[in-house]
Amino acid sequence: RNKLLQVIQNILTNAIKAIGRDGNIKIKLSEYKQKVFIEITDDGIGIDSDKLDMIFERFYRIDDSRNTKTNGVGLGLAISKNFVEALNGKIDVKSKINEGTSFILSFSK
């Protein structure tokens, strides 16, 4: 339970940094067949498609306007992925520049 809460908190913290003052974040919980999904979507600045495969690597930080002194060292998403996998789940990400990002967590029932 604590691991899942930490994952959601990390993704939400990143989304808050990406959306700016008037942005939106949506959290959706759904189930389909024998899986449960948690989707966290923001309408923020997005992530370049060529960087998506690297965001779960330890110490990787996207070099853009989100990276300030308060943004950490690039461990949050790597730890989140490890926690999700430890819970026998999967984490996926979809993003488009200037449209936003969605993180989808999926777990078997």
HELIX and SHEET records of a PDB file:
HELIX    1   1 ASN A    2  ILE A   19  1                                  18    
HELIX    2   2 SER A   49  MET A   54  5                                   6    
HELIX    3   3 GLY A   76  ALA A   86  1                                  11    
SHEET    1   A 4 ILE A  25  TYR A  32  0                                        
SHEET    2   A 4 LYS A  35  ASP A  42 -1                                        
SHEET    3   A 4 GLY A 100  SER A 108 -1                                        
SHEET    4   A 4 GLY A  89  LYS A  96 -1                                        
END                                                                             
